[in-house]
């Protein structure tokens, strides 16, 4: 007994074992790092030890001293896109070697089920063309995916009451078995960007089906909004509903990644916030401002998807229309952002549009136009600009339609018109031949005052610009809906 006590005391005197140098999950072989900038890399090591990072692209050594809490961080410049490279990370006691690292364009992708929907589709909910894309995937195509939501075909659900510094996930190469599990929206975006720019592309994907925006916002930022109950974060009660509990997705799946150098962000969420659509634009603007502040990369691009038409509580009700309206308001409050329309991709009973290729393509067009400065093609949907009332008609002027609207010489669906009494009636609408304005009228409303277009839960697009991008839904008043 005395001998055992002596050995225990001796071990305490020697002190704790030396910690090996370690990295969070997203710094790993097969990753993509942002080209032509200063990238961050961090981890843990023995306190006060010197950590040396040696990337093969320049052969230089970058050093940091591990702090008392074991953390260390380096920043190092990257050249133009290329690879594969290796990165060696060493301290006096251990060494890590990251292989098959590419330099290119990195995008962070987040949201609810329409971002989560993998290329293989959901059970009983297939994806249009997904099987073909999976079968044709080649590892030689330099698209890489960091996936934190699934592993080996099984969902991985991560949430936390407190901010975490790591998460489950891994970088995967472009092979069929991996593409099958990847967000279809994010993957179609990445493939399009890669094909056009001819550089490696990395997508980092975190999502949760059915999630509201509040779980994706930090506690500090969400505290600026009244009537948010944070008590669950401060007690020992288990989380019962991940999709609605504030901050827990930010804590588990965003906070760890913040600082990983990215080009921009994609966001596909909104359906679950239809009941508080009146503040959704402020919530989204707050979230983006907070993310950008924490990332420390300035106003990086933020592109998101307008929710598609769906029956929700009824096809002629308005919760979906109000959320789409809030999303449009958000575009006016968030610098360096853009929204694509899916007004032509909805379905009355399938909340997950099956054509994710078009969604990814339209997001890619936005990025190529606004972020990468490509020219010669259209990438923004038309949107309401102003109206004029004359001779019993309301004329609608739009933006992002320099070469006019279409289809010409035909009546257009989805328009309603109201007079002073605020009662809306189905309207006749067409595109004027000379001006390309929308002319809206109804014999039931001889003195019109307001117009709305596609302003219902379940609707469809009838107006496009010449690039095939649908006119965003709109209304010219803000009166309570009946």
C-alpha positions as CSV (number, residue, x, y, z in Angstrom):
1,X,0.0,0.0,0.0
2,X,2.9,2.4,0.9
3,X,4.6,1.5,-2.4
4,X,1.4,2.4,-4.4
5,X,1.1,5.7,-2.5
6,X,4.8,6.5,-3.2
7,X,4.3,5.9,-7.0
8,X,1.3,8.1,-7.1
9,X,3.1,11.0,-5.3
10,X,6.0,10.6,-7.6
11,X,3.8,10.8,-10.7
12,X,2.2,14.0,-9.3
13,X,5.7,15.5,-8.8
14,X,6.7,14.8,-12.4
15,X,3.6,16.7,-13.6
16,X,1.1,16.0,-16.4
17,X,2.2,14.2,-19.5
18,X,3.3,16.3,-22.5
19,X,0.4,17.1,-24.8
20,X,0.9,16.3,-28.5
21,X,0.3,18.9,-31.0
22,X,-3.3,18.7,-32.3
23,X,-5.7,20.3,-34.8
24,X,-9.5,20.8,-35.0
25,X,-11.2,18.5,-37.4
26,X,-11.4,21.0,-40.3
27,X,-7.6,21.3,-40.5
28,X,-6.9,17.9,-42.1
29,X,-5.6,16.1,-45.2
30,X,-7.7,16.8,-48.3
31,X,-8.7,20.2,-47.2
32,X,-8.9,23.3,-49.4
33,X,-7.4,26.6,-48.1
34,X,-8.2,30.0,-49.6
35,X,-5.8,31.1,-52.3
36,X,-3.9,34.4,-52.5
37,X,-4.5,35.7,-49.0
38,X,-3.3,35.1,-45.4
39,X,-4.9,31.9,-44.0
40,X,-5.2,31.0,-40.4
41,X,-4.3,27.7,-38.8
42,X,-4.6,26.8,-35.2
43,X,-4.6,24.0,-32.6
44,X,-3.3,22.9,-29.3
45,X,0.1,21.8,-28.0
46,X,2.1,21.7,-24.7
47,X,1.9,25.1,-23.0
48,X,4.9,27.3,-23.8
49,X,6.2,25.0,-26.5
50,X,7.1,26.3,-29.9
51,X,4.9,25.1,-32.8
52,X,6.3,25.2,-36.3
53,X,4.1,25.1,-39.4
54,X,5.8,24.3,-42.7
55,X,3.7,24.5,-45.9
56,X,5.2,23.0,-49.0
57,X,4.0,25.7,-51.3
58,X,6.7,28.1,-50.1
59,X,9.0,26.0,-48.0
60,X,9.0,28.5,-45.2
61,X,8.5,28.0,-41.5
62,X,5.9,29.8,-39.4
63,X,6.1,29.6,-35.6
64,X,3.8,30.2,-32.6
65,X,4.2,29.7,-28.9
66,X,1.4,27.7,-27.2
67,X,-0.3,29.7,-24.6
68,X,-1.0,28.6,-21.0
69,X,-4.3,27.0,-22.2
70,X,-2.4,25.0,-24.8
71,X,-3.8,27.1,-27.8
72,X,-1.7,28.4,-30.6
73,X,-2.3,30.1,-34.0
74,X,-0.4,31.0,-37.0
75,X,-1.2,33.0,-40.2
76,X,0.6,32.4,-43.4
77,X,0.3,33.7,-47.0
78,X,-0.9,31.5,-49.8
79,X,-0.1,31.8,-53.5
80,X,-2.5,31.3,-56.4
81,X,-4.6,28.2,-56.7
82,X,-2.8,24.9,-57.0
83,X,-1.6,21.7,-55.3
84,X,-1.6,19.2,-53.9
85,X,0.6,20.4,-51.1
86,X,1.7,19.1,-47.7
87,X,1.7,21.0,-44.4
88,X,3.9,19.9,-41.5
89,X,3.0,20.9,-37.9
90,X,5.6,20.1,-35.2
91,X,6.6,20.8,-31.7
92,X,9.4,19.3,-29.7
93,X,7.5,16.2,-28.9
94,X,5.3,15.4,-31.9
95,X,4.6,16.0,-35.6
96,X,1.5,16.1,-37.8
97,X,1.6,15.8,-41.6
98,X,-1.4,17.1,-43.7
99,X,-1.4,15.7,-47.2
100,X,-3.3,16.4,-50.5
101,X,-4.0,20.0,-49.5
102,X,-5.3,22.3,-52.3
103,X,-5.4,26.1,-52.6
104,X,-8.4,27.6,-54.2
105,X,-11.8,29.0,-53.3
106,X,-13.5,28.2,-50.0
107,X,-17.2,28.8,-49.2
108,X,-19.0,28.3,-45.9
109,X,-22.6,26.9,-46.4
110,X,-25.3,26.7,-43.8
111,X,-29.1,26.4,-43.3
112,X,-32.0,24.1,-42.8
113,X,-33.2,21.1,-44.8
114,X,-32.9,22.6,-48.3
115,X,-29.2,23.1,-47.6
116,X,-29.0,19.7,-45.9
117,X,-30.7,17.8,-48.7
118,X,-27.9,15.5,-50.0
119,X,-27.2,14.7,-53.7
120,X,-28.7,11.2,-53.0
121,X,-32.0,12.9,-51.9
122,X,-34.0,12.2,-48.7
123,X,-35.8,9.0,-48.1
124,X,-38.9,9.0,-50.4
125,X,-37.8,12.4,-51.7
126,X,-35.6,12.0,-54.7
127,X,-33.4,14.7,-56.3
128,X,-33.7,15.5,-60.0
129,X,-30.5,14.3,-61.7
130,X,-28.7,13.5,-58.5
131,X,-28.0,9.8,-59.3
132,X,-26.3,10.8,-62.6
133,X,-24.1,13.4,-60.9
134,X,-23.1,10.9,-58.2
135,X,-22.1,8.3,-60.7
136,X,-20.0,10.7,-62.8
137,X,-18.0,12.1,-59.8
138,X,-14.3,11.8,-60.3
139,X,-11.6,12.2,-57.6
140,X,-9.5,14.1,-60.1
141,X,-12.1,17.0,-60.1
142,X,-10.7,19.4,-57.5
143,X,-13.8,19.9,-55.4
144,X,-13.6,19.0,-51.7
145,X,-16.3,18.9,-49.1
146,X,-16.1,19.3,-45.4
147,X,-19.2,17.6,-44.1
148,X,-20.4,18.0,-40.5
149,X,-23.9,16.6,-40.8
150,X,-23.5,13.0,-41.8
151,X,-20.9,10.2,-41.8
152,X,-21.1,6.9,-43.7
153,X,-24.7,7.6,-44.6
154,X,-25.8,8.3,-41.1
155,X,-26.9,11.7,-39.8
156,X,-24.7,13.4,-37.3
157,X,-26.6,15.8,-35.0
158,X,-24.4,18.4,-33.2
159,X,-25.6,21.1,-30.8
160,X,-24.3,22.6,-27.6
161,X,-25.4,25.0,-24.9
162,X,-21.9,26.6,-24.8
163,X,-19.6,27.6,-27.6
164,X,-17.3,24.8,-28.7
165,X,-13.9,24.9,-30.3
166,X,-14.2,21.8,-32.5
167,X,-16.8,19.7,-34.2
168,X,-17.2,16.4,-35.8
169,X,-16.5,16.4,-39.6
170,X,-14.1,15.6,-42.2
171,X,-12.8,16.7,-45.6
172,X,-13.8,14.4,-48.4
173,X,-12.7,14.1,-52.0
174,X,-14.9,14.1,-55.1
175,X,-15.9,10.5,-55.3
176,X,-19.4,9.0,-55.8
177,X,-19.7,7.7,-52.2
178,X,-18.8,11.1,-50.8
179,X,-20.8,13.3,-53.3
180,X,-23.9,11.2,-52.4
181,X,-23.8,12.6,-48.9
182,X,-23.0,16.2,-49.8
183,X,-25.5,19.1,-49.8
184,X,-26.8,19.2,-53.4
185,X,-27.2,23.0,-53.4
186,X,-23.6,23.5,-52.1
187,X,-22.2,20.9,-54.5
188,X,-23.8,22.2,-57.6
189,X,-22.5,25.7,-56.6
190,X,-19.0,24.3,-56.1
191,X,-18.9,22.3,-59.3
192,X,-20.1,25.4,-61.4
193,X,-17.5,27.7,-59.8
194,X,-14.8,25.1,-60.2
195,X,-15.6,24.6,-63.9
196,X,-15.7,28.3,-64.7
197,X,-12.7,29.5,-62.6
198,X,-10.7,26.3,-63.2
199,X,-9.4,26.3,-59.6
200,X,-10.0,24.0,-56.6
201,X,-13.1,24.7,-54.6
202,X,-13.8,23.7,-51.0
203,X,-17.3,23.8,-49.4
204,X,-17.7,23.6,-45.6
205,X,-21.3,22.5,-44.9
206,X,-23.3,22.7,-41.6
207,X,-27.0,22.4,-41.5
208,X,-30.1,21.0,-39.7
209,X,-33.4,20.3,-41.2
210,X,-36.3,22.4,-39.8
211,X,-34.1,24.8,-37.9
212,X,-35.1,28.3,-37.2
213,X,-32.5,31.1,-37.6
214,X,-32.3,31.7,-33.8
215,X,-30.2,28.6,-33.1
216,X,-27.7,29.8,-35.7
217,X,-27.0,33.1,-33.9
218,X,-24.6,33.7,-31.0
219,X,-26.0,34.4,-27.6
220,X,-24.3,37.8,-27.5
221,X,-26.0,38.9,-30.7
222,X,-29.4,37.3,-30.1
223,X,-29.5,39.0,-26.7
224,X,-30.2,42.2,-28.6
225,X,-33.7,40.9,-29.4
226,X,-36.4,40.9,-26.8
227,X,-38.5,37.9,-25.7
228,X,-35.8,35.4,-26.3
229,X,-35.7,32.8,-23.5
230,X,-32.1,31.7,-22.8
231,X,-32.8,29.8,-19.6
232,X,-32.3,26.4,-21.2
233,X,-28.7,27.4,-21.8
234,X,-28.1,28.0,-18.1
235,X,-29.6,24.9,-16.6
236,X,-29.0,21.1,-16.7
237,X,-32.2,20.3,-18.6
238,X,-31.6,18.4,-21.9
239,X,-32.2,20.0,-25.2
240,X,-35.5,18.6,-26.5
241,X,-35.9,20.4,-29.8
242,X,-32.6,21.3,-31.6
243,X,-34.4,23.2,-34.3
244,X,-35.8,26.0,-32.1
245,X,-33.4,26.3,-29.1
246,X,-31.5,29.5,-29.4
247,X,-27.7,29.6,-30.1
248,X,-27.1,25.8,-29.9
249,X,-26.2,25.3,-33.6
250,X,-24.0,28.4,-33.6
251,X,-22.2,27.1,-30.6
252,X,-21.7,23.6,-32.0
253,X,-21.2,24.1,-35.7
254,X,-20.3,27.7,-36.4
255,X,-18.2,28.9,-33.6
256,X,-15.5,26.2,-34.1
257,X,-15.1,27.2,-37.8
258,X,-15.0,30.9,-37.3
259,X,-11.5,32.1,-38.4
260,X,-11.0,29.4,-41.1
261,X,-10.2,31.7,-44.0
262,X,-13.1,31.7,-46.6
263,X,-14.2,33.6,-49.7
264,X,-17.8,33.9,-48.7
265,X,-21.0,32.3,-47.3
266,X,-24.1,30.6,-48.7
267,X,-27.3,30.5,-46.7
268,X,-30.5,28.5,-47.4
269,X,-33.0,28.8,-44.6
270,X,-36.3,30.6,-43.7
271,X,-39.2,28.2,-43.9
272,X,-39.2,27.7,-40.1
273,X,-39.3,31.4,-39.3
274,X,-42.6,32.1,-41.1
275,X,-44.3,32.7,-37.7
276,X,-42.0,35.6,-36.9
277,X,-41.4,36.9,-40.5
278,X,-41.8,40.5,-39.3
279,X,-38.4,40.4,-37.6
280,X,-36.7,37.8,-39.8
281,X,-34.8,40.4,-41.9
282,X,-33.4,42.0,-38.7
283,X,-32.4,38.5,-37.3
284,X,-30.6,37.7,-40.6
285,X,-28.9,41.0,-40.8
286,X,-27.7,40.7,-37.2
287,X,-26.5,37.1,-37.8
288,X,-24.4,38.2,-40.8
289,X,-23.0,41.3,-39.1
290,X,-21.9,39.1,-36.1
291,X,-20.4,36.4,-38.3
292,X,-18.4,39.0,-40.3
293,X,-17.2,40.7,-37.1
294,X,-16.0,37.4,-35.6
295,X,-14.4,36.2,-38.8
296,X,-12.4,39.4,-39.2
297,X,-12.5,39.3,-43.0
298,X,-14.6,42.4,-43.5
299,X,-17.9,42.2,-45.4
300,X,-17.3,38.9,-47.1
301,X,-20.0,37.9,-49.7
302,X,-23.3,36.5,-48.4
303,X,-25.6,34.9,-50.9
304,X,-28.9,33.2,-50.0
305,X,-31.9,31.5,-51.4
306,X,-35.5,32.9,-51.5
307,X,-37.8,30.2,-50.1
308,X,-39.8,28.4,-52.8
309,X,-43.6,28.4,-53.0
310,X,-45.3,25.7,-51.0
311,X,-48.8,25.1,-49.5
312,X,-47.8,25.6,-45.9
313,X,-51.0,26.4,-43.9
314,X,-52.9,26.8,-47.2
315,X,-52.0,27.7,-50.8
316,X,-53.8,31.1,-50.7
317,X,-52.5,32.0,-47.3
318,X,-49.6,34.4,-46.8
319,X,-46.9,33.1,-44.3
320,X,-44.5,32.0,-47.0
321,X,-45.1,35.3,-49.0
322,X,-44.4,37.3,-45.9
323,X,-41.1,35.4,-45.3
324,X,-40.1,36.0,-48.9
325,X,-40.9,39.7,-48.4
326,X,-38.7,39.7,-45.3
327,X,-35.9,38.1,-47.2
328,X,-36.1,40.9,-49.8
329,X,-36.0,43.5,-47.0
330,X,-32.8,41.8,-45.7
331,X,-31.1,42.4,-49.0
332,X,-31.4,46.1,-48.3
333,X,-29.9,45.7,-44.8
334,X,-26.9,43.5,-45.5
335,X,-24.0,44.9,-47.4
336,X,-22.4,42.8,-50.1
337,X,-25.2,40.2,-50.3
338,X,-27.5,38.8,-52.9
339,X,-30.6,36.6,-53.1
340,X,-31.6,34.2,-55.8
341,X,-35.2,33.4,-56.6
342,X,-36.8,29.9,-56.7
343,X,-40.2,31.3,-57.5
344,X,-40.4,29.0,-60.5
345,X,-39.3,25.9,-58.5
346,X,-42.0,25.4,-55.9
347,X,-44.4,22.5,-55.4
348,X,-47.6,22.4,-53.4
349,X,-46.7,19.4,-51.3
350,X,-43.0,18.9,-51.6
351,X,-41.2,21.5,-49.5
352,X,-37.8,20.5,-50.9
353,X,-37.5,21.6,-54.6
354,X,-36.1,18.7,-56.6
355,X,-34.2,20.9,-59.0
356,X,-31.2,21.8,-56.9
357,X,-29.0,22.2,-60.0
358,X,-30.8,25.5,-60.9
359,X,-30.4,26.7,-57.3
360,X,-26.7,26.0,-57.3
361,X,-26.3,27.5,-60.7
362,X,-28.0,30.7,-59.8
363,X,-25.9,31.0,-56.6
364,X,-22.8,30.5,-58.7
365,X,-23.9,33.2,-61.2
366,X,-24.3,35.6,-58.3
367,X,-20.8,34.8,-57.0
368,X,-19.2,34.9,-60.5
369,X,-20.8,38.3,-61.2
370,X,-20.4,40.1,-57.9
371,X,-17.5,38.3,-56.2
372,X,-15.3,37.3,-59.1
373,X,-16.1,40.1,-61.5
374,X,-17.1,38.0,-64.5
375,X,-19.1,39.8,-67.2
376,X,-21.3,39.1,-70.1
377,X,-24.2,37.2,-68.5
378,X,-27.1,38.0,-66.2
379,X,-27.1,37.0,-62.6
380,X,-29.7,39.0,-60.7
381,X,-33.4,38.5,-60.8
382,X,-35.7,41.4,-61.6
383,X,-37.2,43.1,-58.6
384,X,-39.8,45.8,-58.0
385,X,-38.5,49.4,-58.2
386,X,-41.4,51.8,-58.5
387,X,-45.0,52.3,-59.7
388,X,-47.1,54.9,-61.6
389,X,-50.8,55.2,-61.8
390,X,-52.4,56.5,-65.0
391,X,-55.7,56.0,-66.8
392,X,-57.0,53.3,-64.6
393,X,-53.8,51.2,-64.7
394,X,-50.8,50.7,-62.5
395,X,-47.5,50.6,-64.3
396,X,-44.6,48.7,-62.6
397,X,-41.0,49.5,-63.1
398,X,-38.4,46.9,-62.2
399,X,-34.6,46.7,-61.7
400,X,-32.2,44.1,-63.2
401,X,-34.0,43.9,-66.5
402,X,-32.0,46.2,-68.8
403,X,-33.0,44.3,-71.9
404,X,-36.6,44.0,-70.9
405,X,-39.0,41.5,-69.4
406,X,-40.7,38.5,-71.0
407,X,-42.8,36.8,-72.2
408,X,-44.1,39.6,-74.4
409,X,-47.5,39.8,-76.0
410,X,-49.3,37.6,-73.6
411,X,-51.3,37.9,-70.3
412,X,-49.4,37.2,-67.1
413,X,-50.5,35.2,-64.1
414,X,-50.2,36.0,-60.4
415,X,-51.2,39.7,-60.4
416,X,-53.8,41.3,-58.1
417,X,-54.9,44.9,-57.9
418,X,-56.7,46.9,-55.2
419,X,-58.4,50.2,-55.0
420,X,-58.9,52.6,-52.0
421,X,-60.9,50.0,-50.1
422,X,-57.9,47.6,-50.0
423,X,-59.8,44.7,-51.5
424,X,-57.6,42.8,-54.0
425,X,-59.0,41.4,-57.3
426,X,-57.4,39.2,-59.9
427,X,-55.8,41.5,-62.5
428,X,-54.9,41.5,-66.1
429,X,-51.2,42.2,-66.6
430,X,-48.9,42.4,-69.6
431,X,-45.6,43.9,-70.6
432,X,-45.8,47.1,-72.6
433,X,-44.1,46.7,-76.0
434,X,-42.4,50.1,-76.1
435,X,-41.4,50.6,-72.4
436,X,-41.3,47.0,-71.1
437,X,-43.1,48.2,-68.0
438,X,-45.7,45.9,-66.5
439,X,-49.2,47.3,-67.0
440,X,-51.8,46.0,-64.5
441,X,-55.5,46.6,-64.5
442,X,-58.9,45.2,-63.7
443,X,-62.4,46.3,-64.7
444,X,-63.4,45.7,-61.1
445,X,-61.0,48.4,-59.9
446,X,-61.4,51.5,-62.0
447,X,-59.3,53.6,-59.6
448,X,-56.4,51.4,-58.6
449,X,-54.0,52.1,-55.8
450,X,-51.9,49.0,-55.2
451,X,-50.6,45.8,-56.9
452,X,-49.2,42.6,-55.7
453,X,-47.5,39.8,-57.6
454,X,-47.1,36.1,-56.6
455,X,-47.9,37.1,-53.1
456,X,-49.3,33.8,-51.8
457,X,-47.9,30.7,-50.2
458,X,-48.3,28.6,-53.4
459,X,-47.7,30.5,-56.5
460,X,-45.4,30.4,-59.6
461,X,-43.4,32.7,-61.7
462,X,-44.9,34.2,-64.9
463,X,-42.4,37.1,-65.5
464,X,-38.7,36.8,-66.3
465,X,-35.8,38.8,-67.6
466,X,-34.2,37.8,-70.8
467,X,-31.6,35.7,-68.8
468,X,-34.4,33.4,-67.6
469,X,-34.4,34.7,-64.0
470,X,-37.8,35.1,-62.4
471,X,-39.2,38.4,-61.1
472,X,-39.2,38.4,-57.3
473,X,-42.6,38.6,-55.7
474,X,-43.7,41.9,-54.4
475,X,-46.5,44.1,-53.1
476,X,-46.8,47.9,-53.3
477,X,-48.5,48.3,-49.9
478,X,-47.8,47.0,-46.4
479,X,-51.4,46.7,-45.1
480,X,-52.5,43.8,-42.9
481,X,-53.4,40.8,-45.1
482,X,-56.9,39.5,-45.2
